[in-house]
């Protein structure tokens, strides 16, 4: 995880930020770059759960903001779709651990 300082409403928050870049192949959102780890290694190649609220929103080219549990850790998360020429190509994820 990367340390980050966020300024919100004139109050500073210092903590860790998780981030991921997903590719999308028409069915799967796959982590291609990530700060998330699994068994001590970057969780590259892992997939977004089809049953998650984030998957459902992203597959409709919509953003998702809300809770997410990833690799056993709870987060306040934001997912945003990446679209090129009207085609869904991937997604971006940033989150703060709870």
Number of C-alpha atoms within 10 A of each C-alpha: 14 9 9 13 11 12 10 8 6 7 7 10 11 10 13 14 19 19 20 20 20 26 20 20 11 11 8 17 23 21 24 17 16 20 17 19 14 12 7 7 9 15 19 18 14 16 16 15 14 13 8 11 14 24 21 15 16 21 19 10 19 14 19 19 16 12 17 20 13 14 12 8 10 14 18 14 21 18 23 19 22 20 12 9 6 8 11 18 17 24 23 19 20 18 20 17 17 11
